[in-house]
């Protein structure tokens, strides 16, 4: 898939999740990307979400967003249990995919997702920012140069509070929720 690099990457948001609000807010100042539409399971919900967050267009189904020729890539903030299904569908629609973490629930899902992306010639990327932040690059340089000696052990802690845990998908095992998949990846950088 080729595109004119002088224009921003046009992103569609697949779902109206809470994290999607932050994604839209945080990408707004960028000249490199532009959120051009959102989709939800109903047209009314998609339109309301788009209006509330300053997105020009909306679709009443995920399939309609994937069929939109004005979308180059999708941001995928759906529940973890839906990542593989919709990342594969997006790749098959020749859309690049930025998928919230965890990318997949298991190795088989991840392999299916990467195979679909490779076959379609699109990028599949887990939304894990640390590898792209300057401090991470510097830390890797220090480690590789031996500046701090041989690392023998690392201990890490990471946590956050949920203001409304009841009904939060992060706590629902049937949707791929749980501490390890949600926050466990922060320790592995």
Phi and psi in degrees as GROMACS dihedral restraints (atoms count N, CA, C in turn):
[ dihedral_restraints ]
;  ai    aj    ak    al  type     phi  dphi    fc
    3     4     5     6     1  -110.4    20    10
    4     5     6     7     1   156.4    20    10
    6     7     8     9     1  -151.1    20    10
    7     8     9    10     1   159.8    20    10
    9    10    11    12     1   -75.9    20    10
   10    11    12    13     1   114.7    20    10
   12    13    14    15     1   -73.3    20    10
   13    14    15    16     1    -4.5    20    10
   15    16    17    18     1   -82.4    20    10
   16    17    18    19     1   -11.5    20    10
   18    19    20    21     1  -108.9    20    10
   19    20    21    22     1   151.2    20    10
   21    22    23    24     1   -65.1    20    10
   22    23    24    25     1   150.7    20    10
   24    25    26    27     1   -68.7    20    10
   25    26    27    28     1   124.8    20    10
   27    28    29    30     1   -90.7    20    10
   28    29    30    31     1   115.5    20    10
   30    31    32    33     1  -109.3    20    10
   31    32    33    34     1   136.6    20    10
   33    34    35    36     1  -107.5    20    10
   34    35    36    37     1   138.9    20    10
   36    37    38    39     1   -98.3    20    10
   37    38    39    40     1   120.7    20    10
   39    40    41    42     1   -92.8    20    10
   40    41    42    43     1    82.7    20    10
   42    43    44    45     1   122.4    20    10
   43    44    45    46     1   158.3    20    10
   45    46    47    48     1  -112.6    20    10
   46    47    48    49     1    42.0    20    10
   48    49    50    51     1   -69.4    20    10
   49    50    51    52     1   160.9    20    10
   51    52    53    54     1   -56.9    20    10
   52    53    54    55     1   -42.5    20    10
   54    55    56    57     1   -65.0    20    10
   55    56    57    58     1   -25.9    20    10
   57    58    59    60     1   -64.2    20    10
   58    59    60    61     1   -33.7    20    10
   60    61    62    63     1   -60.4    20    10
   61    62    63    64     1   -44.9    20    10
   63    64    65    66     1   -66.6    20    10
   64    65    66    67     1   -40.5    20    10
   66    67    68    69     1   -59.8    20    10
   67    68    69    70     1   -47.3    20    10
   69    70    71    72     1   -62.2    20    10
   70    71    72    73     1   -47.2    20    10
   72    73    74    75     1   -58.8    20    10
   73    74    75    76     1   -46.0    20    10
   75    76    77    78     1   -77.5    20    10
   76    77    78    79     1   -21.6    20    10
   78    79    80    81     1   -90.8    20    10
   79    80    81    82     1   -15.7    20    10
   81    82    83    84     1   -52.9    20    10
   82    83    84    85     1   -42.7    20    10
   84    85    86    87     1   -72.5    20    10
   85    86    87    88     1   -13.0    20    10
   87    88    89    90     1   -74.5    20    10
   88    89    90    91     1   139.2    20    10
   90    91    92    93     1   -89.8    20    10
   91    92    93    94     1    -5.6    20    10
   93    94    95    96     1   -89.8    20    10
   94    95    96    97     1   -27.4    20    10
   96    97    98    99     1  -133.3    20    10
   97    98    99   100     1   154.9    20    10
   99   100   101   102     1  -143.8    20    10
  100   101   102   103     1   124.0    20    10
  102   103   104   105     1   -78.5    20    10
  103   104   105   106     1   115.3    20    10
  105   106   107   108     1  -103.2    20    10
  106   107   108   109     1   -20.1    20    10
  108   109   110   111     1  -163.1    20    10
  109   110   111   112     1   163.7    20    10
  111   112   113   114     1  -130.5    20    10
  112   113   114   115     1   156.3    20    10
  114   115   116   117     1  -130.2    20    10
  115   116   117   118     1   149.8    20    10
  117   118   119   120     1  -141.6    20    10
  118   119   120   121     1  -179.6    20    10
  120   121   122   123     1   -74.8    20    10
  121   122   123   124     1   -15.9    20    10
  123   124   125   126     1  -133.1    20    10
  124   125   126   127     1   149.9    20    10
  126   127   128   129     1   -62.9    20    10
  127   128   129   130     1   -40.2    20    10
  129   130   131   132     1   -63.2    20    10
  130   131   132   133     1   -45.4    20    10
  132   133   134   135     1   -64.7    20    10
  133   134   135   136     1   -42.1    20    10
  135   136   137   138     1   -63.4    20    10
  136   137   138   139     1   -44.0    20    10
  138   139   140   141     1   -65.0    20    10
  139   140   141   142     1   -42.6    20    10
  141   142   143   144     1   -64.8    20    10
  142   143   144   145     1   -43.4    20    10
  144   145   146   147     1   -63.6    20    10
  145   146   147   148     1   -44.5    20    10
  147   148   149   150     1   -61.4    20    10
  148   149   150   151     1   -46.3    20    10
  150   151   152   153     1   -62.5    20    10
  151   152   153   154     1   -43.8    20    10
  153   154   155   156     1   -63.2    20    10
  154   155   156   157     1   -29.9    20    10
  156   157   158   159     1  -112.8    20    10
  157   158   159   160     1    15.2    20    10
  159   160   161   162     1    68.7    20    10
  160   161   162   163     1    32.3    20    10
  162   163   164   165     1  -101.8    20    10
  163   164   165   166     1   131.3    20    10
  165   166   167   168     1   -65.4    20    10
  166   167   168   169     1   -37.2    20    10
  168   169   170   171     1  -129.7    20    10
  169   170   171   172     1   161.1    20    10
  171   172   173   174     1  -146.0    20    10
  172   173   174   175     1   160.1    20    10
  174   175   176   177     1  -130.0    20    10
  175   176   177   178     1   143.2    20    10
  177   178   179   180     1   -86.6    20    10
  178   179   180   181     1    10.0    20    10
  180   181   182   183     1  -155.7    20    10
  181   182   183   184     1   155.5    20    10
  183   184   185   186     1   -67.0    20    10
  184   185   186   187     1   -37.0    20    10
  186   187   188   189     1   -61.3    20    10
  187   188   189   190     1   -39.4    20    10
  189   190   191   192     1   -64.3    20    10
  190   191   192   193     1   -38.7    20    10
  192   193   194   195     1   -64.4    20    10
  193   194   195   196     1   -42.6    20    10
  195   196   197   198     1   -64.8    20    10
  196   197   198   199     1   -26.6    20    10
  198   199   200   201     1   -86.0    20    10
  199   200   201   202     1    -6.7    20    10
  201   202   203   204     1   -71.5    20    10
  202   203   204   205     1   116.7    20    10
  204   205   206   207     1   -71.3    20    10
  205   206   207   208     1   -10.6    20    10
  207   208   209   210     1   -91.1    20    10
  208   209   210   211     1     8.6    20    10
  210   211   212   213     1  -115.2    20    10
  211   212   213   214     1   123.7    20    10
  213   214   215   216     1   -90.8    20    10
  214   215   216   217     1   -31.6    20    10
  216   217   218   219     1  -149.2    20    10
  217   218   219   220     1   159.6    20    10
  219   220   221   222     1  -122.1    20    10
  220   221   222   223     1   149.7    20    10
  222   223   224   225     1  -103.5    20    10
  223   224   225   226     1   127.4    20    10
  225   226   227   228     1  -113.5    20    10
  226   227   228   229     1    92.1    20    10
  228   229   230   231     1  -102.8    20    10
  229   230   231   232     1    19.5    20    10
  231   232   233   234     1   -65.6    20    10
  232   233   234   235     1   168.6    20    10
  234   235   236   237     1   -53.7    20    10
  235   236   237   238     1   148.3    20    10
  237   238   239   240     1   -50.1    20    10
  238   239   240   241     1   -37.1    20    10
  240   241   242   243     1   -67.6    20    10
  241   242   243   244     1   -12.0    20    10
  243   244   245   246     1  -106.6    20    10
  244   245   246   247     1    -3.1    20    10
  246   247   248   249     1   -59.0    20    10
  247   248   249   250     1   -51.4    20    10
  249   250   251   252     1   -61.3    20    10
  250   251   252   253     1   -49.1    20    10
  252   253   254   255     1   -55.2    20    10
  253   254   255   256     1   -50.2    20    10
  255   256   257   258     1   -81.4    20    10
  256   257   258   259     1   -26.7    20    10
  258   259   260   261     1   -67.2    20    10
  259   260   261   262     1   -40.8    20    10
  261   262   263   264     1   -64.6    20    10
  262   263   264   265     1   -45.6    20    10
  264   265   266   267     1   -61.5    20    10
  265   266   267   268     1   -40.4    20    10
  267   268   269   270     1   -64.7    20    10
  268   269   270   271     1   -44.2    20    10
  270   271   272   273     1   -61.1    20    10
  271   272   273   274     1   -43.1    20    10
  273   274   275   276     1   -63.1    20    10
  274   275   276   277     1   -26.5    20    10
  276   277   278   279     1   -86.4    20    10
  277   278   279   280     1     5.4    20    10
  279   280   281   282     1    64.7    20    10
  280   281   282   283     1    40.3    20    10
  282   283   284   285     1  -110.5    20    10
  283   284   285   286     1   134.8    20    10
  285   286   287   288     1   -65.5    20    10
  286   287   288   289     1   154.5    20    10
  288   289   290   291     1  -130.2    20    10
  289   290   291   292     1   124.4    20    10
  291   292   293   294     1  -109.1    20    10
  292   293   294   295     1   107.9    20    10
  294   295   296   297     1  -105.5    20    10
  295   296   297   298     1   132.3    20    10
  297   298   299   300     1   -59.8    20    10
  298   299   300   301     1   158.3    20    10
  300   301   302   303     1   -84.0    20    10
  301   302   303   304     1   151.5    20    10
  303   304   305   306     1   -73.0    20    10
  304   305   306   307     1   145.3    20    10
  306   307   308   309     1   -53.9    20    10
  307   308   309   310     1   -46.8    20    10
  309   310   311   312     1  -145.9    20    10
  310   311   312   313     1   167.0    20    10
  312   313   314   315     1   -86.9    20    10
  313   314   315   316     1   -17.1    20    10
  315   316   317   318     1  -161.6    20    10
  316   317   318   319     1   173.8    20    10
  318   319   320   321     1   -62.7    20    10
  319   320   321   322     1   -41.6    20    10
  321   322   323   324     1   -60.0    20    10
  322   323   324   325     1   -43.3    20    10
  324   325   326   327     1   -61.8    20    10
  325   326   327   328     1   -46.5    20    10
  327   328   329   330     1   -60.6    20    10
  328   329   330   331     1   -42.2    20    10
  330   331   332   333     1   -63.5    20    10
  331   332   333   334     1   -41.6    20    10
  333   334   335   336     1   -60.4    20    10
  334   335   336   337     1   -42.5    20    10
  336   337   338   339     1   -64.7    20    10
  337   338   339   340     1   -46.7    20    10
  339   340   341   342     1   -69.3    20    10
  340   341   342   343     1   -34.2    20    10
  342   343   344   345     1   -64.2    20    10
  343   344   345   346     1   -44.5    20    10
  345   346   347   348     1   -62.2    20    10
  346   347   348   349     1   -42.5    20    10
  348   349   350   351     1   -65.2    20    10
  349   350   351   352     1   -45.4    20    10
  351   352   353   354     1   -61.7    20    10
  352   353   354   355     1   -45.6    20    10
  354   355   356   357     1   -61.6    20    10
  355   356   357   358     1   -33.1    20    10
  357   358   359   360     1   -90.0    20    10
  358   359   360   361     1    -9.9    20    10
  360   361   362   363     1    72.3    20    10
  361   362   363   364     1    33.1    20    10
  363   364   365   366     1  -118.5    20    10
  364   365   366   367     1   165.6    20    10
  366   367   368   369     1   -92.4    20    10
  367   368   369   370     1   134.5    20    10
  369   370   371   372     1  -118.3    20    10
  370   371   372   373     1   122.3    20    10
  372   373   374   375     1  -136.6    20    10
  373   374   375   376     1   134.1    20    10
  375   376   377   378     1   -77.9    20    10
  376   377   378   379     1   137.8    20    10
  378   379   380   381     1   -77.2    20    10
  379   380   381   382     1    75.9    20    10
  381   382   383   384     1  -128.6    20    10
  382   383   384   385     1    97.0    20    10
  384   385   386   387     1   -73.3    20    10
  385   386   387   388     1   -19.6    20    10
  387   388   389   390     1   -57.8    20    10
  388   389   390   391     1   -35.5    20    10
  390   391   392   393     1   -66.0    20    10
  391   392   393   394     1   -17.4    20    10
  393   394   395   396     1  -104.8    20    10
  394   395   396   397     1     3.2    20    10
  396   397   398   399     1   -95.1    20    10
  397   398   399   400     1   141.3    20    10
  399   400   401   402     1   -57.3    20    10
  400   401   402   403     1   -36.8    20    10
  402   403   404   405     1   -65.8    20    10
  403   404   405   406     1   -30.5    20    10
  405   406   407   408     1   -69.2    20    10
  406   407   408   409     1   -44.0    20    10
  408   409   410   411     1   -58.9    20    10
  409   410   411   412     1   -41.9    20    10
  411   412   413   414     1   -66.6    20    10
  412   413   414   415     1   -40.6    20    10
  414   415   416   417     1   -61.6    20    10
  415   416   417   418     1   -44.1    20    10
  417   418   419   420     1   -62.5    20    10
  418   419   420   421     1   -41.9    20    10
  420   421   422   423     1   -58.3    20    10
  421   422   423   424     1   -46.5    20    10
  423   424   425   426     1   -61.9    20    10
  424   425   426   427     1   -43.4    20    10
  426   427   428   429     1   -64.2    20    10
  427   428   429   430     1   -45.8    20    10
  429   430   431   432     1   -69.5    20    10
  430   431   432   433     1   -29.4    20    10
  432   433   434   435     1   -81.4    20    10
  433   434   435   436     1   -11.5    20    10
  435   436   437   438     1    81.6    20    10
  436   437   438   439     1    11.7    20    10
  438   439   440   441     1   -58.8    20    10
  439   440   441   442     1   -26.2    20    10
  441   442   443   444     1  -111.9    20    10
  442   443   444   445     1     9.7    20    10
  444   445   446   447     1    87.5    20    10
  445   446   447   448     1  -166.7    20    10
  447   448   449   450     1   -84.7    20    10
  448   449   450   451     1   126.2    20    10
  450   451   452   453     1   -78.1    20    10
  451   452   453   454     1   122.5    20    10
  453   454   455   456     1  -106.6    20    10
  454   455   456   457     1   -25.2    20    10
  456   457   458   459     1  -159.0    20    10
  457   458   459   460     1   146.3    20    10
  459   460   461   462     1  -134.2    20    10
  460   461   462   463     1   134.2    20    10
  462   463   464   465     1  -123.6    20    10
  463   464   465   466     1   132.9    20    10
  465   466   467   468     1  -137.8    20    10
  466   467   468   469     1   150.3    20    10
  468   469   470   471     1  -133.4    20    10
  469   470   471   472     1   140.9    20    10
  471   472   473   474     1  -149.3    20    10
  472   473   474   475     1   136.7    20    10
  474   475   476   477     1  -161.4    20    10
  475   476   477   478     1   165.7    20    10
  477   478   479   480     1  -157.5    20    10
  478   479   480   481     1   164.1    20    10
  480   481   482   483     1  -101.8    20    10
  481   482   483   484     1   152.5    20    10
  483   484   485   486     1  -110.0    20    10
  484   485   486   487     1   121.3    20    10
  486   487   488   489     1   -67.3    20    10
  487   488   489   490     1   -28.7    20    10
  489   490   491   492     1  -138.3    20    10
  490   491   492   493     1    82.4    20    10
  492   493   494   495     1   -67.9    20    10
  493   494   495   496     1   -26.1    20    10
  495   496   497   498     1   -66.3    20    10
  496   497   498   499     1   121.4    20    10
  498   499   500   501     1    84.4    20    10
  499   500   501   502     1    -1.9    20    10
  501   502   503   504     1   -72.0    20    10
  502   503   504   505     1   128.1    20    10
  504   505   506   507     1   -62.7    20    10
  505   506   507   508     1   -22.4    20    10
  507   508   509   510     1   -61.9    20    10
  508   509   510   511     1   -21.6    20    10
  510   511   512   513     1  -104.3    20    10
  511   512   513   514     1     6.1    20    10
  513   514   515   516     1  -103.4    20    10
  514   515   516   517     1   104.9    20    10
  516   517   518   519     1   -59.9    20    10
  517   518   519   520     1   -31.0    20    10
  519   520   521   522     1   -65.9    20    10
  520   521   522   523     1   -22.3    20    10
  522   523   524   525     1  -102.1    20    10
  523   524   525   526     1    12.6    20    10
  525   526   527   528     1    82.8    20    10
  526   527   528   529     1    20.6    20    10
  528   529   530   531     1   -81.6    20    10
  529   530   531   532     1   170.2    20    10
  531   532   533   534     1   134.9    20    10
  532   533   534   535     1   154.3    20    10
  534   535   536   537     1   -61.6    20    10
  535   536   537   538     1   -39.9    20    10
  537   538   539   540     1   -63.3    20    10
  538   539   540   541     1   -49.4    20    10
  540   541   542   543     1   -71.2    20    10
  541   542   543   544     1   -34.1    20    10
  543   544   545   546     1   -80.7    20    10
  544   545   546   547     1   -52.3    20    10
  546   547   548   549     1  -111.3    20    10
  547   548   549   550     1   -13.7    20    10
  549   550   551   552     1   -61.7    20    10
  550   551   552   553     1   -28.4    20    10
  552   553   554   555     1   -68.4    20    10
  553   554   555   556     1   -22.2    20    10
  555   556   557   558     1   -65.1    20    10
  556   557   558   559     1   -23.4    20    10
  558   559   560   561     1   -82.5    20    10
  559   560   561   562     1   -17.3    20    10
  561   562   563   564     1   -91.4    20    10
  562   563   564   565     1     0.7    20    10
